[in-house]
Amino acid sequence: MDCKALLVCKPIYDFKELLKDYGFLHCHLSHLVNRKWITSGKKEFGDF
């Protein structure tokens, strides 16, 4: 597979809706994470 950068001009909530059935979690304003790759979590500071 050839890995190249891809620029998409859509808001993240569009991708959130497209990927929700595939186990993706909207964990930050600009991040979606696939839950199957999360092995642990650690809260260091803040209210998030």
N, C-alpha and C positions, 0 to 999 in steps of 0.2 A: 504494500500500500504506500502510495506516495503522499507524504504529509506536507501539506501546504497551508498557509494562512488563509482564512476566509473571513471577509468582512461582510456583515449583514446589518442592514439598517432597519431593525424592528425592535420594538420594546421587549424587555425580558419577559413581561407577562404573556406575550404571545407564545414564547417558547415554553413557559411554565404550563400553559394549557395543552400544548402539543405533547409535552413529555411527561405529564402527570401519571399517565397509565403505565409508564416505563420505570417508575420508582424514583423519579427525580424530586428533590426537595429544594424549595426556594429558601435558602439559608441566609441570604444577604441581599441588599438592593441590587447587586450586580453579579450574583453567583447562583448557579443551579448545580446541585451535586447529586450524583446517582447514589442512592442509599445502599446499594449492594457493595459499594467500595468503602463505606464507612466502617472502621473497625473499633473506634473508640471516640470519646468526646471529652473535652476538658474545658471548663470555664475558668478563665484566669482573672478576668476583671469585667466590669460593666454589667448592664442589665439584660444583655442578649442571651 
